[in-house]
Amino acid sequence: VLCRLVQCECFQDEMQSIKHSKTVSKSSSIYSLVPYLDENGLLRVNGRLDAALYSHMYARRPIILPQKHHVSELIMRYYHDKNHHQSMTVTINELRQNIGFHM
């Protein structure tokens, strides 16, 4: 629910375009991610990760969240603390593998 609210706040135009069977504007910050709406109304990444069948669907098609949003920062902080303050790369990897976010 929180992710959907954040997406509606930050990616409203993109979500409306996709709902009306249009493509996302090339000027959009998420255009290159080839976004689509899943069955829960969440924007997810669509693309070459689908070939990685050994990965869970959440890792292959992560939820799109804006990098500079307060909710995104709270999620990153949680995983950073959970991984004992390791590098940002470790934190992002853990986040993508476990719950499938793309920021």
Phi and psi in radians as a Rosetta constraint file:
Dihedral C 1 N 2 CA 2 C 2 CIRCULARHARMONIC -1.089 0.35
Dihedral N 2 CA 2 C 2 N 3 CIRCULARHARMONIC -0.747 0.35
Dihedral C 2 N 3 CA 3 C 3 CIRCULARHARMONIC -1.081 0.35
Dihedral N 3 CA 3 C 3 N 4 CIRCULARHARMONIC -0.726 0.35
Dihedral C 3 N 4 CA 4 C 4 CIRCULARHARMONIC -1.120 0.35
Dihedral N 4 CA 4 C 4 N 5 CIRCULARHARMONIC -0.710 0.35
Dihedral C 4 N 5 CA 5 C 5 CIRCULARHARMONIC -1.103 0.35
Dihedral N 5 CA 5 C 5 N 6 CIRCULARHARMONIC -0.750 0.35
Dihedral C 5 N 6 CA 6 C 6 CIRCULARHARMONIC -1.104 0.35
Dihedral N 6 CA 6 C 6 N 7 CIRCULARHARMONIC -0.764 0.35
Dihedral C 6 N 7 CA 7 C 7 CIRCULARHARMONIC -1.114 0.35
Dihedral N 7 CA 7 C 7 N 8 CIRCULARHARMONIC -0.710 0.35
Dihedral C 7 N 8 CA 8 C 8 CIRCULARHARMONIC -1.106 0.35
Dihedral N 8 CA 8 C 8 N 9 CIRCULARHARMONIC -0.602 0.35
Dihedral C 8 N 9 CA 9 C 9 CIRCULARHARMONIC -1.252 0.35
Dihedral N 9 CA 9 C 9 N 10 CIRCULARHARMONIC -0.742 0.35
Dihedral C 9 N 10 CA 10 C 10 CIRCULARHARMONIC -1.737 0.35
Dihedral N 10 CA 10 C 10 N 11 CIRCULARHARMONIC -0.450 0.35
Dihedral C 10 N 11 CA 11 C 11 CIRCULARHARMONIC -2.202 0.35
Dihedral N 11 CA 11 C 11 N 12 CIRCULARHARMONIC 0.650 0.35
Dihedral C 11 N 12 CA 12 C 12 CIRCULARHARMONIC -1.037 0.35
Dihedral N 12 CA 12 C 12 N 13 CIRCULARHARMONIC -0.793 0.35
Dihedral C 12 N 13 CA 13 C 13 CIRCULARHARMONIC -1.094 0.35
Dihedral N 13 CA 13 C 13 N 14 CIRCULARHARMONIC -0.746 0.35
Dihedral C 13 N 14 CA 14 C 14 CIRCULARHARMONIC -1.114 0.35
Dihedral N 14 CA 14 C 14 N 15 CIRCULARHARMONIC -0.741 0.35
Dihedral C 14 N 15 CA 15 C 15 CIRCULARHARMONIC -1.140 0.35
Dihedral N 15 CA 15 C 15 N 16 CIRCULARHARMONIC -0.708 0.35
Dihedral C 15 N 16 CA 16 C 16 CIRCULARHARMONIC -1.123 0.35
Dihedral N 16 CA 16 C 16 N 17 CIRCULARHARMONIC -0.725 0.35
Dihedral C 16 N 17 CA 17 C 17 CIRCULARHARMONIC -1.054 0.35
Dihedral N 17 CA 17 C 17 N 18 CIRCULARHARMONIC -0.802 0.35
Dihedral C 17 N 18 CA 18 C 18 CIRCULARHARMONIC -1.170 0.35
Dihedral N 18 CA 18 C 18 N 19 CIRCULARHARMONIC -0.701 0.35
Dihedral C 18 N 19 CA 19 C 19 CIRCULARHARMONIC -1.068 0.35
Dihedral N 19 CA 19 C 19 N 20 CIRCULARHARMONIC -0.564 0.35
Dihedral C 19 N 20 CA 20 C 20 CIRCULARHARMONIC -1.681 0.35
Dihedral N 20 CA 20 C 20 N 21 CIRCULARHARMONIC 0.434 0.35
Dihedral C 20 N 21 CA 21 C 21 CIRCULARHARMONIC 0.982 0.35
Dihedral N 21 CA 21 C 21 N 22 CIRCULARHARMONIC 0.634 0.35
Dihedral C 21 N 22 CA 22 C 22 CIRCULARHARMONIC -1.957 0.35
Dihedral N 22 CA 22 C 22 N 23 CIRCULARHARMONIC 2.891 0.35
Dihedral C 22 N 23 CA 23 C 23 CIRCULARHARMONIC -1.525 0.35
Dihedral N 23 CA 23 C 23 N 24 CIRCULARHARMONIC 2.759 0.35
Dihedral C 23 N 24 CA 24 C 24 CIRCULARHARMONIC -1.276 0.35
Dihedral N 24 CA 24 C 24 N 25 CIRCULARHARMONIC 2.468 0.35
Dihedral C 24 N 25 CA 25 C 25 CIRCULARHARMONIC -1.025 0.35
Dihedral N 25 CA 25 C 25 N 26 CIRCULARHARMONIC 2.471 0.35
Dihedral C 25 N 26 CA 26 C 26 CIRCULARHARMONIC -1.121 0.35
Dihedral N 26 CA 26 C 26 N 27 CIRCULARHARMONIC -0.351 0.35
Dihedral C 26 N 27 CA 27 C 27 CIRCULARHARMONIC -1.446 0.35
Dihedral N 27 CA 27 C 27 N 28 CIRCULARHARMONIC -0.099 0.35
Dihedral C 27 N 28 CA 28 C 28 CIRCULARHARMONIC -1.226 0.35
Dihedral N 28 CA 28 C 28 N 29 CIRCULARHARMONIC 2.523 0.35
Dihedral C 28 N 29 CA 29 C 29 CIRCULARHARMONIC -1.201 0.35
Dihedral N 29 CA 29 C 29 N 30 CIRCULARHARMONIC -0.287 0.35
Dihedral C 29 N 30 CA 30 C 30 CIRCULARHARMONIC -1.910 0.35
Dihedral N 30 CA 30 C 30 N 31 CIRCULARHARMONIC 0.152 0.35
Dihedral C 30 N 31 CA 31 C 31 CIRCULARHARMONIC -0.938 0.35
Dihedral N 31 CA 31 C 31 N 32 CIRCULARHARMONIC -0.802 0.35
Dihedral C 31 N 32 CA 32 C 32 CIRCULARHARMONIC -1.190 0.35
Dihedral N 32 CA 32 C 32 N 33 CIRCULARHARMONIC -0.231 0.35
Dihedral C 32 N 33 CA 33 C 33 CIRCULARHARMONIC -1.482 0.35
Dihedral N 33 CA 33 C 33 N 34 CIRCULARHARMONIC -0.079 0.35
Dihedral C 33 N 34 CA 34 C 34 CIRCULARHARMONIC 0.849 0.35
Dihedral N 34 CA 34 C 34 N 35 CIRCULARHARMONIC 1.104 0.35
Dihedral C 34 N 35 CA 35 C 35 CIRCULARHARMONIC -1.212 0.35
Dihedral N 35 CA 35 C 35 N 36 CIRCULARHARMONIC 2.650 0.35
Dihedral C 35 N 36 CA 36 C 36 CIRCULARHARMONIC -2.520 0.35
Dihedral N 36 CA 36 C 36 N 37 CIRCULARHARMONIC 2.820 0.35
Dihedral C 36 N 37 CA 37 C 37 CIRCULARHARMONIC -1.687 0.35
Dihedral N 37 CA 37 C 37 N 38 CIRCULARHARMONIC 2.229 0.35
Dihedral C 37 N 38 CA 38 C 38 CIRCULARHARMONIC -1.451 0.35
Dihedral N 38 CA 38 C 38 N 39 CIRCULARHARMONIC -3.062 0.35
Dihedral C 38 N 39 CA 39 C 39 CIRCULARHARMONIC -1.134 0.35
Dihedral N 39 CA 39 C 39 N 40 CIRCULARHARMONIC -0.291 0.35
Dihedral C 39 N 40 CA 40 C 40 CIRCULARHARMONIC -1.732 0.35
Dihedral N 40 CA 40 C 40 N 41 CIRCULARHARMONIC 0.094 0.35
Dihedral C 40 N 41 CA 41 C 41 CIRCULARHARMONIC 1.378 0.35
Dihedral N 41 CA 41 C 41 N 42 CIRCULARHARMONIC 0.389 0.35
Dihedral C 41 N 42 CA 42 C 42 CIRCULARHARMONIC -1.753 0.35
Dihedral N 42 CA 42 C 42 N 43 CIRCULARHARMONIC 2.432 0.35
Dihedral C 42 N 43 CA 43 C 43 CIRCULARHARMONIC -1.299 0.35
Dihedral N 43 CA 43 C 43 N 44 CIRCULARHARMONIC 2.260 0.35
Dihedral C 43 N 44 CA 44 C 44 CIRCULARHARMONIC -2.288 0.35
Dihedral N 44 CA 44 C 44 N 45 CIRCULARHARMONIC 2.774 0.35
Dihedral C 44 N 45 CA 45 C 45 CIRCULARHARMONIC -1.342 0.35
Dihedral N 45 CA 45 C 45 N 46 CIRCULARHARMONIC 2.416 0.35
Dihedral C 45 N 46 CA 46 C 46 CIRCULARHARMONIC -2.183 0.35
Dihedral N 46 CA 46 C 46 N 47 CIRCULARHARMONIC 2.304 0.35
Dihedral C 46 N 47 CA 47 C 47 CIRCULARHARMONIC 2.901 0.35
Dihedral N 47 CA 47 C 47 N 48 CIRCULARHARMONIC -2.562 0.35
Dihedral C 47 N 48 CA 48 C 48 CIRCULARHARMONIC -1.163 0.35
Dihedral N 48 CA 48 C 48 N 49 CIRCULARHARMONIC -0.287 0.35
Dihedral C 48 N 49 CA 49 C 49 CIRCULARHARMONIC -1.180 0.35
Dihedral N 49 CA 49 C 49 N 50 CIRCULARHARMONIC -0.260 0.35
Dihedral C 49 N 50 CA 50 C 50 CIRCULARHARMONIC -1.059 0.35
Dihedral N 50 CA 50 C 50 N 51 CIRCULARHARMONIC -0.429 0.35
Dihedral C 50 N 51 CA 51 C 51 CIRCULARHARMONIC -1.237 0.35
Dihedral N 51 CA 51 C 51 N 52 CIRCULARHARMONIC -0.286 0.35
Dihedral C 51 N 52 CA 52 C 52 CIRCULARHARMONIC -1.484 0.35
Dihedral N 52 CA 52 C 52 N 53 CIRCULARHARMONIC 1.281 0.35
Dihedral C 52 N 53 CA 53 C 53 CIRCULARHARMONIC -1.137 0.35
Dihedral N 53 CA 53 C 53 N 54 CIRCULARHARMONIC -0.343 0.35
Dihedral C 53 N 54 CA 54 C 54 CIRCULARHARMONIC -1.284 0.35
Dihedral N 54 CA 54 C 54 N 55 CIRCULARHARMONIC -0.285 0.35
Dihedral C 54 N 55 CA 55 C 55 CIRCULARHARMONIC -1.582 0.35
Dihedral N 55 CA 55 C 55 N 56 CIRCULARHARMONIC 2.642 0.35
Dihedral C 55 N 56 CA 56 C 56 CIRCULARHARMONIC -1.147 0.35
Dihedral N 56 CA 56 C 56 N 57 CIRCULARHARMONIC 2.679 0.35
Dihedral C 56 N 57 CA 57 C 57 CIRCULARHARMONIC -0.993 0.35
Dihedral N 57 CA 57 C 57 N 58 CIRCULARHARMONIC -0.617 0.35
Dihedral C 57 N 58 CA 58 C 58 CIRCULARHARMONIC -1.116 0.35
Dihedral N 58 CA 58 C 58 N 59 CIRCULARHARMONIC -0.584 0.35
Dihedral C 58 N 59 CA 59 C 59 CIRCULARHARMONIC -1.355 0.35
Dihedral N 59 CA 59 C 59 N 60 CIRCULARHARMONIC -0.563 0.35
Dihedral C 59 N 60 CA 60 C 60 CIRCULARHARMONIC -1.371 0.35
Dihedral N 60 CA 60 C 60 N 61 CIRCULARHARMONIC -0.526 0.35
Dihedral C 60 N 61 CA 61 C 61 CIRCULARHARMONIC -2.293 0.35
Dihedral N 61 CA 61 C 61 N 62 CIRCULARHARMONIC 1.291 0.35
Dihedral C 61 N 62 CA 62 C 62 CIRCULARHARMONIC -1.199 0.35
Dihedral N 62 CA 62 C 62 N 63 CIRCULARHARMONIC 2.692 0.35
Dihedral C 62 N 63 CA 63 C 63 CIRCULARHARMONIC -1.245 0.35
Dihedral N 63 CA 63 C 63 N 64 CIRCULARHARMONIC 2.447 0.35
Dihedral C 63 N 64 CA 64 C 64 CIRCULARHARMONIC -1.624 0.35
Dihedral N 64 CA 64 C 64 N 65 CIRCULARHARMONIC 2.163 0.35
Dihedral C 64 N 65 CA 65 C 65 CIRCULARHARMONIC -2.263 0.35
Dihedral N 65 CA 65 C 65 N 66 CIRCULARHARMONIC 2.559 0.35
Dihedral C 65 N 66 CA 66 C 66 CIRCULARHARMONIC -1.207 0.35
Dihedral N 66 CA 66 C 66 N 67 CIRCULARHARMONIC 2.447 0.35
Dihedral C 66 N 67 CA 67 C 67 CIRCULARHARMONIC -1.121 0.35
Dihedral N 67 CA 67 C 67 N 68 CIRCULARHARMONIC -0.648 0.35
Dihedral C 67 N 68 CA 68 C 68 CIRCULARHARMONIC -1.714 0.35
Dihedral N 68 CA 68 C 68 N 69 CIRCULARHARMONIC 0.369 0.35
Dihedral C 68 N 69 CA 69 C 69 CIRCULARHARMONIC -1.598 0.35
Dihedral N 69 CA 69 C 69 N 70 CIRCULARHARMONIC 2.593 0.35
Dihedral C 69 N 70 CA 70 C 70 CIRCULARHARMONIC -1.035 0.35
Dihedral N 70 CA 70 C 70 N 71 CIRCULARHARMONIC -0.734 0.35
Dihedral C 70 N 71 CA 71 C 71 CIRCULARHARMONIC -1.103 0.35
Dihedral N 71 CA 71 C 71 N 72 CIRCULARHARMONIC -0.740 0.35
Dihedral C 71 N 72 CA 72 C 72 CIRCULARHARMONIC -1.061 0.35
Dihedral N 72 CA 72 C 72 N 73 CIRCULARHARMONIC -0.741 0.35
Dihedral C 72 N 73 CA 73 C 73 CIRCULARHARMONIC -1.136 0.35
Dihedral N 73 CA 73 C 73 N 74 CIRCULARHARMONIC -0.667 0.35
Dihedral C 73 N 74 CA 74 C 74 CIRCULARHARMONIC -1.133 0.35
Dihedral N 74 CA 74 C 74 N 75 CIRCULARHARMONIC -0.716 0.35
Dihedral C 74 N 75 CA 75 C 75 CIRCULARHARMONIC -1.116 0.35
Dihedral N 75 CA 75 C 75 N 76 CIRCULARHARMONIC -0.798 0.35
Dihedral C 75 N 76 CA 76 C 76 CIRCULARHARMONIC -1.086 0.35
Dihedral N 76 CA 76 C 76 N 77 CIRCULARHARMONIC -0.733 0.35
Dihedral C 76 N 77 CA 77 C 77 CIRCULARHARMONIC -1.080 0.35
Dihedral N 77 CA 77 C 77 N 78 CIRCULARHARMONIC -0.725 0.35
Dihedral C 77 N 78 CA 78 C 78 CIRCULARHARMONIC -1.033 0.35
Dihedral N 78 CA 78 C 78 N 79 CIRCULARHARMONIC -0.867 0.35
Dihedral C 78 N 79 CA 79 C 79 CIRCULARHARMONIC -1.217 0.35
Dihedral N 79 CA 79 C 79 N 80 CIRCULARHARMONIC -0.550 0.35
Dihedral C 79 N 80 CA 80 C 80 CIRCULARHARMONIC -1.120 0.35
Dihedral N 80 CA 80 C 80 N 81 CIRCULARHARMONIC -0.781 0.35
Dihedral C 80 N 81 CA 81 C 81 CIRCULARHARMONIC -1.162 0.35
Dihedral N 81 CA 81 C 81 N 82 CIRCULARHARMONIC -0.725 0.35
Dihedral C 81 N 82 CA 82 C 82 CIRCULARHARMONIC -1.061 0.35
Dihedral N 82 CA 82 C 82 N 83 CIRCULARHARMONIC -0.592 0.35
Dihedral C 82 N 83 CA 83 C 83 CIRCULARHARMONIC -1.638 0.35
Dihedral N 83 CA 83 C 83 N 84 CIRCULARHARMONIC 0.377 0.35
Dihedral C 83 N 84 CA 84 C 84 CIRCULARHARMONIC 1.000 0.35
Dihedral N 84 CA 84 C 84 N 85 CIRCULARHARMONIC 0.740 0.35
Dihedral C 84 N 85 CA 85 C 85 CIRCULARHARMONIC 1.056 0.35
Dihedral N 85 CA 85 C 85 N 86 CIRCULARHARMONIC 0.641 0.35
Dihedral C 85 N 86 CA 86 C 86 CIRCULARHARMONIC -1.269 0.35
Dihedral N 86 CA 86 C 86 N 87 CIRCULARHARMONIC -3.046 0.35
Dihedral C 86 N 87 CA 87 C 87 CIRCULARHARMONIC -1.107 0.35
Dihedral N 87 CA 87 C 87 N 88 CIRCULARHARMONIC 2.841 0.35
Dihedral C 87 N 88 CA 88 C 88 CIRCULARHARMONIC -1.103 0.35
Dihedral N 88 CA 88 C 88 N 89 CIRCULARHARMONIC -0.580 0.35
Dihedral C 88 N 89 CA 89 C 89 CIRCULARHARMONIC -1.082 0.35
Dihedral N 89 CA 89 C 89 N 90 CIRCULARHARMONIC -0.765 0.35
Dihedral C 89 N 90 CA 90 C 90 CIRCULARHARMONIC -1.108 0.35
Dihedral N 90 CA 90 C 90 N 91 CIRCULARHARMONIC -0.737 0.35
Dihedral C 90 N 91 CA 91 C 91 CIRCULARHARMONIC -1.098 0.35
Dihedral N 91 CA 91 C 91 N 92 CIRCULARHARMONIC -0.822 0.35
Dihedral C 91 N 92 CA 92 C 92 CIRCULARHARMONIC -1.125 0.35
Dihedral N 92 CA 92 C 92 N 93 CIRCULARHARMONIC -0.723 0.35
Dihedral C 92 N 93 CA 93 C 93 CIRCULARHARMONIC -1.058 0.35
Dihedral N 93 CA 93 C 93 N 94 CIRCULARHARMONIC -0.805 0.35
Dihedral C 93 N 94 CA 94 C 94 CIRCULARHARMONIC -1.060 0.35
Dihedral N 94 CA 94 C 94 N 95 CIRCULARHARMONIC -0.769 0.35
Dihedral C 94 N 95 CA 95 C 95 CIRCULARHARMONIC -1.079 0.35
Dihedral N 95 CA 95 C 95 N 96 CIRCULARHARMONIC -0.815 0.35
Dihedral C 95 N 96 CA 96 C 96 CIRCULARHARMONIC -1.189 0.35
Dihedral N 96 CA 96 C 96 N 97 CIRCULARHARMONIC -0.646 0.35
Dihedral C 96 N 97 CA 97 C 97 CIRCULARHARMONIC -1.253 0.35
Dihedral N 97 CA 97 C 97 N 98 CIRCULARHARMONIC -0.668 0.35
Dihedral C 97 N 98 CA 98 C 98 CIRCULARHARMONIC -1.519 0.35
Dihedral N 98 CA 98 C 98 N 99 CIRCULARHARMONIC -0.711 0.35
Dihedral C 98 N 99 CA 99 C 99 CIRCULARHARMONIC -2.250 0.35
Dihedral N 99 CA 99 C 99 N 100 CIRCULARHARMONIC -0.031 0.35
Dihedral C 99 N 100 CA 100 C 100 CIRCULARHARMONIC 1.192 0.35
Dihedral N 100 CA 100 C 100 N 101 CIRCULARHARMONIC 1.105 0.35
Dihedral C 100 N 101 CA 101 C 101 CIRCULARHARMONIC -2.001 0.35
Dihedral N 101 CA 101 C 101 N 102 CIRCULARHARMONIC 2.540 0.35
Dihedral C 101 N 102 CA 102 C 102 CIRCULARHARMONIC -2.169 0.35
Dihedral N 102 CA 102 C 102 N 103 CIRCULARHARMONIC 2.088 0.35
